[in-house]
Structures are given as C-alpha cells and as structure tokens.
Amino acid sequence: MTRCPACPRTAPLKRLVTTTDKNGNLGREFVKCESKQEQGKKLKQCTHFEWLDEYIERIQLEGASRELDLPLEAEKFGSEAPGSGNSIGATVGDAAGTADLKKLNKQMKKLIKLK
C-alpha cells in the first residue's frame, strides 16, 4: 500500500472490507488512512477513503504499479551471495511480511486483470 495522498503522515493506507450491507457494498474492499497522531506533530484527523478498485486505477495512472513488484525484485537481489553488495534481504523484512506482500501483489494483479 502507498502513503495517504491527502495528508503528510508516513503510515501506509490500510486495506479493509465492508461488513455492513449499506448501499449494497457488503464485502467490498476499500483503503483508508489510519490517521494516527505522530510524535511531536499536531495534525488534523485524516478522513481519506477510497474504494480498492479506484485506488488500483489511481496508482496505475501514477505509475506506481512498479512498486507492487518490490518484494519479487528484492528477492532477486537478496538471493546473491552475502557480502556481494547487492544483498538487501535483511532490509525487506521478515518472511511473513514478504509472504503477505506477495499475496497482496497477486490479488492486486488479479483485480487489474478483471478490469
């Protein structure tokens, strides 16, 4: 997920699913800003909300779709011999985080193909 386009916070947008049938949107996925206060900063609460399909369309238009492939590229670099200067595996995160990113990447690609 990318950062919120509506505020200066550094946290990524949070992906959620609707749990009510209001306006026929039960089970529809969306992203929103977490809007948590950051230390030493007084910021207004952010109310950014975007349906997942609109979010995907926006990031495609912005050219951010390359960011979705980051975990796969990181694995290529991380698979080289330690000390070769190209190993960034430790900076990518733990295996569970990488697996989550791969799963999200696969889901986003499926959604893009459906359009």
N, C-alpha and C positions, 0 to 999 in steps of 0.2 A: 504494500500500500504506500501511496505517496503522502506527503505532508498536506495539511489543510491549505487550500488555495485562498481561504478567506481570512486567515489570521497568522500571526508570526510565530506560533508555537512550533516546536520541533517534533512533537509526537506525531506518528503516522495516523491516518484516518482509521477508524475501527469499522470492521465489516460485521454487520448484524443481519438478522432475519426478522420480519414482522411476525408477531404472534397473535394479532387480532385480525378479524375479517373486515375491518373498517375500509370502505370503498373497494372491496374485492381484492385487497392486497395481501391476503393471508399467505405466508411463506415466501413473500417476495424479499429479495436481498437488497440491502442498501448500505451505504457508508456514511459515517458521521464523524464530526470532530469530537474528541474526548473532552476538550476544553478544561483540562485540569490546570490549576494555578501552578506556575513555575516559580521556583525560589527567587525571591528578590524582585519579582516583576508583578505589577498590578495591571492585569489585563481583564477586559470585559469577557463575560462568558460567550463563547462562540456557539452559534446555532446552525453551523453548516450541515446540510443534509443533501444527499444525492442518491438516487436510485442506482444500483450497481450497473445496469446497462448504460445509463447516461454517463457514469463515471468511466466505464471502459471506453466509450466513444470519445470522451474528453481527453483521456490520456493518449489515445491513438492519434488524435488530432495534434496534440502537443509533442508527439514523437517520443513519448515516454514508454512506449511498448518495449523498447530495448531494455529498460530497467527490469521488466518481468523475467528476462532470461538471466539475470545476475547469478542466481545460485548455480546454474549449469556452467557458466563461464568460470565461476570461482572454483568449481571442482576441477576443471581442466588445469588451472594454474596450481591448485593445491596438490595435484597428483604427481608433480615433479619431485625430484629428489630434494630432501631437506637441505637448506643452505644454498640452493641454486639461485636464490634471489627472486624467484617467481612464485614462491610458496606463500599463499595468503590464506590457507585453510584455517589457521587459528583466528584470523580476524573475521571470518564469515559467521562463526557462531557454532553452537553445538549441533550434533547430528539431528536432534529432534527439531530444532529451529529450521535447519536446512530441509528436513523432510516436509515440514509444514509449508515452507516456501515453494517447494516442488509441487505439492498438492494444490496450492493456490494457483500457481503458474499453469498447471494442467487445466484447472477449472476455468480460468480466465480465457485460455486458448479455445476451449470448447464453446464458451459463450460468444467469443468473437466469431467462430466458425458458424454459429447459429444465425448470426446477423447476416 
